[in-house]
Amino acid sequence: MAGHRARDARVALTAGDPNGVGPEIALKALAALPPEQRNRVTLFGPVEVLQKTAHLLHLQDVLSSITLVSAGDISSEFHVPGKVDPVAGRSAIESATAAIQACRSGAFDGVVAGPHHETAIAQAGIAFSGYPSLVASVCGLASDSVFLMLVGGGLRIVHVTLHESVEFALGRIRTELVIAATQAGVLACQRLGVTAPRVALFGINPHASEGALFGEHDVNCTVPAALALSQTGLSVTGPMGADVLLSNHASQPHDLYVAMFHDQGHIPIKLLAPQGASAFSIGADVLLASTGHGSAMDIAGTGQAKPDALLRSLRMLMGIAPVSPSNAALS
């Protein structure tokens, strides 16, 4: 992978849940790319579903112009647009797993995964808490070593914790975890073209605990994390209240914000880019991007889905810097 120029990055794209809008937006996104870019994308998914979707959208020429890898095949009886089905949930995981494995082998520089449906995956009996956990599992890493970074509305926000109760997350947040999430975010920013990202840490408690007035969580965790990160040469602000840092973004912008909990990071991104955000799984040797929205079962099969977020993710990954010894780890 180190031999590829960033503008030549090859991307594996997956169809996501076949009963959702994933197949539709995948084909629409590919149709929006010029041929020279489309040629660098390989689509992973159930062939029959993709062929049927291409026919409905009159995009057979797009499908025939790309490399298609059969993955997560699903028989016609289980392909019911809008239906939450464990067979479809398993299909999404199988196609994403195949793409991640192919990326690890060096065939691709990144993966863009179509939207999944967590209930369908849970009904299939698959342990799953978002694409970061899947990337960690396929890459043989601990689940807490791969993080979610949302990009949208002019913001990049990495999450220290994700799909868990606030009570459980609070018990997991440690200095080392904040440092690991921040370093993963910095490396992702560098691969996306921000060579020296300015970082801001959100506090755990309101006002970053107001000097332990609201508890000692920040004094014991985010404050020492900020100090340790600064000592590596990073430009670090905080910890400060998320409200203060975000309200000052226009006048004092940062390239990367570090959220301690799910809602701290999701709310501003969903407010500024409700259907246009990209979600990156970062911290592994595979960089995976997805959409900030779900599988939209309510409009699946109607042809109404917009590919904007998926297309943005594709374009960002096409411009990533390849993994190399210089950016594989932070000093």
C-alpha positions as CSV (number, residue, x, y, z in Angstrom):
1,M,0.0,0.0,0.0
2,A,2.9,2.4,0.7
3,G,3.6,2.6,-3.0
4,H,0.3,4.2,-4.0
5,R,-0.1,7.9,-4.4
6,A,-3.0,9.4,-2.5
7,R,-4.9,10.3,-5.7
8,D,-4.7,6.7,-6.9
9,A,-6.2,5.2,-3.7
10,R,-8.3,2.1,-4.4
11,V,-11.6,1.7,-2.4
12,A,-13.8,-1.2,-1.6
13,L,-17.4,-0.2,-1.4
14,T,-20.1,-2.4,0.3
15,A,-23.8,-2.5,-0.2
16,G,-24.8,-2.5,3.5
17,D,-28.1,-4.0,4.4
18,P,-29.7,-5.2,1.2
19,N,-33.2,-4.4,2.5
20,G,-32.2,-0.8,3.2
21,V,-31.1,2.0,0.9
22,G,-27.5,0.8,0.7
23,P,-27.6,-0.9,-2.7
24,E,-29.4,2.2,-4.1
25,I,-27.1,4.8,-2.8
26,A,-24.0,2.7,-3.7
27,L,-25.1,2.7,-7.4
28,K,-26.1,6.3,-7.4
29,A,-22.8,7.3,-5.8
30,L,-20.9,5.3,-8.4
31,A,-22.9,6.9,-11.2
32,A,-21.9,10.4,-9.9
33,L,-18.2,9.6,-10.2
34,P,-16.2,10.2,-13.4
35,P,-15.1,7.0,-15.1
36,E,-11.5,7.4,-14.0
37,Q,-12.5,7.5,-10.4
38,R,-15.2,4.8,-10.7
39,N,-12.6,2.4,-12.0
40,R,-10.8,2.6,-8.7
41,V,-13.9,1.3,-6.8
42,T,-14.8,-2.3,-6.3
43,L,-18.3,-3.1,-5.1
44,F,-18.9,-5.9,-2.6
45,G,-22.5,-7.2,-2.1
46,P,-25.2,-9.6,-3.1
47,V,-25.1,-9.7,-6.9
48,E,-28.8,-10.5,-7.5
49,V,-29.9,-7.6,-5.3
50,L,-27.5,-5.2,-7.0
51,Q,-28.6,-6.3,-10.4
52,K,-32.3,-5.8,-9.5
53,T,-31.6,-2.4,-8.0
54,A,-29.6,-1.3,-11.0
55,H,-32.5,-2.3,-13.3
56,L,-35.0,-0.3,-11.2
57,L,-32.8,2.8,-11.3
58,H,-31.8,2.3,-14.9
59,L,-28.2,2.1,-13.9
60,Q,-27.3,-1.2,-15.5
61,D,-24.4,0.5,-17.4
62,V,-22.9,1.7,-14.1
63,L,-23.0,-1.8,-12.6
64,S,-21.5,-3.3,-15.8
65,S,-18.7,-0.8,-15.8
66,I,-17.3,-1.7,-12.3
67,T,-15.7,-4.7,-10.7
68,L,-18.3,-6.5,-8.6
69,V,-17.4,-9.0,-5.9
70,S,-20.2,-11.3,-4.7
71,A,-20.5,-11.1,-0.9
72,G,-23.3,-11.5,1.5
73,D,-25.6,-13.2,-1.0
74,I,-29.2,-13.2,-0.2
75,S,-32.0,-15.2,-1.9
76,S,-34.9,-13.3,-3.4
77,E,-37.4,-14.5,-0.7
78,F,-35.4,-12.5,1.9
79,H,-34.9,-9.4,-0.2
80,V,-37.8,-7.3,0.8
81,P,-37.0,-3.6,0.8
82,G,-37.9,-2.0,4.1
83,K,-38.0,-5.2,6.0
84,V,-35.8,-5.7,9.0
85,D,-34.5,-9.3,8.6
86,P,-31.7,-11.2,10.2
87,V,-30.7,-12.7,6.8
88,A,-30.2,-9.1,5.5
89,G,-28.3,-8.2,8.7
90,R,-25.9,-11.0,8.2
91,S,-25.4,-10.0,4.5
92,A,-24.3,-6.5,5.6
93,I,-21.7,-8.0,8.0
94,E,-20.5,-10.6,5.4
95,S,-19.9,-8.0,2.7
96,A,-18.2,-5.6,5.1
97,T,-16.0,-8.4,6.4
98,A,-15.0,-9.4,3.0
99,A,-14.0,-5.9,2.1
100,I,-12.0,-5.3,5.2
101,Q,-10.1,-8.6,4.7
102,A,-9.4,-7.6,1.1
103,C,-8.1,-4.2,2.3
104,R,-5.9,-5.9,4.9
105,S,-4.4,-8.0,2.1
106,G,-3.3,-4.9,0.3
107,A,-5.9,-5.0,-2.5
108,F,-7.4,-1.7,-1.4
109,D,-6.4,1.5,0.5
110,G,-9.7,1.9,2.3
111,V,-13.2,0.7,2.7
112,V,-16.5,2.5,2.4
113,A,-19.3,0.5,4.0
114,G,-23.0,1.0,3.2
115,P,-25.5,1.7,6.0
116,H,-26.4,-1.3,8.2
117,H,-29.4,-2.0,10.5
118,E,-28.3,-2.9,14.0
119,T,-31.5,-4.7,14.9
120,A,-31.3,-6.9,11.9
121,I,-27.7,-7.8,12.8
122,A,-28.7,-8.5,16.4
123,Q,-31.5,-10.7,15.2
124,A,-28.9,-12.7,13.3
125,G,-27.1,-13.4,16.6
126,I,-24.0,-11.4,15.6
127,A,-22.2,-9.4,18.4
128,F,-22.0,-5.9,16.9
129,S,-21.9,-2.3,18.2
130,G,-21.1,-0.4,15.0
131,Y,-18.5,-0.7,12.3
132,P,-15.6,0.2,14.6
133,S,-16.2,-3.1,16.6
134,L,-16.3,-5.1,13.3
135,V,-13.1,-3.5,12.1
136,A,-11.5,-4.4,15.4
137,S,-12.7,-8.0,15.3
138,V,-11.6,-8.6,11.7
139,C,-8.2,-7.0,12.4
140,G,-7.7,-9.0,15.6
141,L,-7.7,-6.0,17.9
142,A,-9.4,-5.2,21.2
143,S,-12.8,-3.6,20.7
144,D,-11.7,-0.5,22.6
145,S,-8.8,0.2,20.2
146,V,-10.9,1.2,17.2
147,F,-12.8,4.5,17.5
148,L,-15.5,6.4,15.6
149,M,-14.8,9.7,14.0
150,L,-17.6,11.7,12.5
151,V,-16.9,14.2,9.8
152,G,-19.5,16.8,8.7
153,G,-20.6,20.4,8.9
154,G,-16.9,21.5,9.0
155,L,-16.2,19.4,12.1
156,R,-14.2,16.3,12.8
157,I,-15.1,14.6,16.1
158,V,-13.6,11.4,17.5
159,H,-15.5,9.5,20.2
160,V,-13.7,7.9,23.2
161,T,-16.8,5.8,24.0
162,L,-19.8,5.0,21.7
163,H,-22.8,2.7,21.9
164,E,-23.1,2.2,25.7
165,S,-24.8,3.7,28.7
166,V,-23.3,6.8,30.1
167,E,-22.8,5.0,33.4
168,F,-20.9,2.2,31.7
169,A,-18.9,4.6,29.6
170,L,-17.9,6.7,32.6
171,G,-16.5,3.6,34.2
172,R,-14.3,2.9,31.1
173,I,-12.9,6.3,30.4
174,R,-9.3,6.4,31.5
175,T,-6.4,8.7,30.6
176,E,-4.9,6.0,28.3
177,L,-8.2,5.6,26.4
178,V,-8.5,9.3,25.8
179,I,-4.9,9.4,24.5
180,A,-5.5,6.4,22.2
181,A,-8.6,7.9,20.7
182,T,-6.9,11.2,20.2
183,Q,-3.9,9.6,18.5
184,A,-6.1,7.6,16.2
185,G,-8.0,10.8,15.3
186,V,-4.8,12.7,14.6
187,L,-3.5,9.9,12.3
188,A,-6.8,9.8,10.5
189,C,-6.6,13.6,10.0
190,Q,-3.1,13.3,8.6
191,R,-4.3,10.6,6.1
192,L,-7.1,13.0,5.1
193,G,-4.6,15.7,4.4
194,V,-4.4,17.7,7.7
195,T,-0.7,17.4,8.4
196,A,-0.6,19.1,11.8
197,P,-4.1,19.0,13.3
198,R,-5.1,21.2,16.1
199,V,-6.9,19.2,18.8
200,A,-9.5,20.1,21.4
201,L,-10.6,17.8,24.2
202,F,-14.2,18.0,25.6
203,G,-14.5,17.6,29.3
204,I,-16.2,14.6,30.9
205,N,-18.4,16.7,33.2
206,P,-20.0,20.1,32.5
207,H,-17.3,22.9,32.3
208,A,-14.7,20.1,32.4
209,S,-15.6,19.6,36.1
210,E,-14.9,23.3,36.9
211,G,-11.7,22.5,38.8
212,A,-13.2,19.4,40.5
213,L,-16.3,21.3,41.6
214,F,-18.4,18.8,39.7
215,G,-16.3,15.8,40.4
216,E,-12.7,14.7,39.9
217,H,-13.2,12.8,36.6
218,D,-11.5,15.4,34.5
219,V,-8.7,16.1,37.0
220,N,-7.9,12.4,37.1
221,C,-8.4,11.7,33.4
222,T,-8.7,14.3,30.7
223,V,-6.3,16.8,32.3
224,P,-3.4,14.3,32.4
225,A,-4.4,13.1,28.9
226,A,-4.1,16.6,27.5
227,L,-0.7,17.1,29.2
228,A,0.7,13.8,27.8
229,L,-0.6,14.6,24.3
230,S,1.0,18.1,24.4
231,Q,4.3,16.5,25.4
232,T,4.3,14.6,22.1
233,G,4.3,17.8,20.2
234,L,0.6,18.0,19.5
235,S,-1.3,21.3,19.7
236,V,-3.9,20.6,22.3
237,T,-6.6,22.8,23.9
238,G,-8.7,21.7,26.9
239,P,-10.2,19.9,28.5
240,M,-13.0,22.4,28.2
241,G,-16.8,22.2,28.1
242,A,-18.0,20.9,24.8
243,D,-20.4,23.9,24.5
244,V,-17.6,26.4,24.9
245,L,-15.3,24.8,22.4
246,L,-18.0,24.3,19.8
247,S,-19.5,27.8,20.2
248,N,-16.0,29.2,19.6
249,H,-15.3,27.1,16.5
250,A,-15.9,29.9,14.1
251,S,-13.3,32.2,15.7
252,Q,-11.0,29.6,17.3
253,P,-11.3,26.5,15.0
254,H,-9.8,23.1,15.8
255,D,-9.2,20.3,13.2
256,L,-10.2,17.6,15.6
257,Y,-12.4,17.5,18.6
258,V,-12.4,14.6,21.1
259,A,-15.8,13.7,22.6
260,M,-16.0,11.5,25.7
261,F,-19.5,10.2,25.0
262,H,-21.7,9.4,22.0
263,D,-24.1,12.4,22.2
264,Q,-21.3,14.9,22.8
265,G,-20.0,14.2,19.3
266,H,-23.2,13.1,17.5
267,I,-25.4,16.0,18.3
268,P,-23.3,18.8,16.7
269,I,-22.6,16.7,13.6
270,K,-26.2,15.7,13.1
271,L,-27.3,19.3,13.6
272,L,-24.9,20.7,11.1
273,A,-24.9,17.7,8.6
274,P,-28.1,15.7,9.3
275,Q,-27.8,13.5,6.1
276,G,-24.3,14.4,4.9
277,A,-21.9,13.2,7.6
278,S,-19.3,10.5,7.1
279,A,-18.4,8.0,9.9
280,F,-14.8,6.7,10.0
281,S,-13.7,3.7,12.0
282,I,-10.1,4.6,13.0
283,G,-7.3,3.1,14.9
284,A,-6.7,-0.1,12.9
285,D,-4.6,-0.7,9.8
286,V,-7.8,-0.5,7.8
287,L,-9.5,2.9,7.4
288,L,-13.2,2.4,7.0
289,A,-15.8,5.1,6.3
290,S,-19.5,4.9,6.3
291,T,-22.5,7.3,6.3
292,G,-23.6,9.2,9.3
293,H,-27.2,8.0,8.6
294,G,-28.8,4.6,8.8
295,S,-30.4,2.2,6.3
296,A,-33.6,4.3,6.0
297,M,-36.0,1.4,5.8
298,D,-38.9,3.8,5.4
299,I,-37.8,4.8,1.9
300,A,-35.9,1.6,0.8
301,G,-36.9,0.5,-2.6
302,T,-38.6,3.7,-3.6
303,G,-35.7,5.3,-5.4
304,Q,-35.8,8.4,-3.2
305,A,-32.6,7.9,-1.3
306,K,-29.8,10.5,-1.8
307,P,-26.2,9.3,-2.1
308,D,-24.6,12.5,-0.8
309,A,-23.1,11.2,2.4
310,L,-21.8,8.0,0.8
311,L,-20.4,9.9,-2.2
312,R,-18.6,12.3,0.2
313,S,-17.1,9.3,2.0
314,L,-15.9,7.8,-1.3
315,R,-14.3,11.0,-2.4
316,M,-12.5,11.5,0.9
317,L,-11.1,8.0,0.9
318,M,-10.0,8.4,-2.7
319,G,-7.8,11.2,-1.5
320,I,-6.3,9.5,1.6
321,A,-2.6,9.1,2.1
322,P,-1.6,5.4,2.0
323,V,-0.3,3.8,5.2
324,S,3.5,4.2,5.5
325,P,6.1,3.9,8.3
326,S,5.9,7.7,8.7
327,N,2.2,7.8,9.6
328,A,1.6,4.3,10.9
329,A,2.1,5.5,14.5
330,L,2.6,8.7,16.4
331,S,5.7,9.4,18.4
